[in-house]
Amino acid sequence: MASRVALLGNIAFAGCVLLRYVTFIKDPVLSSLLLILGWFIGIWFNLAVCVTVVMMRRWRSSVPSWLRWVNGVFCVVQLYYFFFI
């Protein structure tokens, strides 16, 4: 369940990166909600989920492999984006 929420945060992160270049949301409330979820909550929640999946073998078997890979790739991209760009 937490991996799916992390995936939603990752999608919000991708929307935030896209929102920097293209204005596709006209509603300021929806835009600010996307920014809060993508910039502030998404990276920390995804990092916690990725660390937990690596540490706990029991939880690793319950999360589909494609979801682990997508969250892991997004985690690396987010860390690179926030700390090196």
VENFEN-V407550 format. One record per helix or strand. SS is the DSSP state (H for helix, E for strand). FROM is the first residue (numbers start at 1). TO is the last residue. If there is no record, write none. Layout:
ss=SS from=FROM to=TO
ss=SS from=FROM to=TO
//
This chain:
ss=H from=2 to=21
ss=H from=28 to=55
ss=H from=57 to=62
ss=H from=65 to=84
//
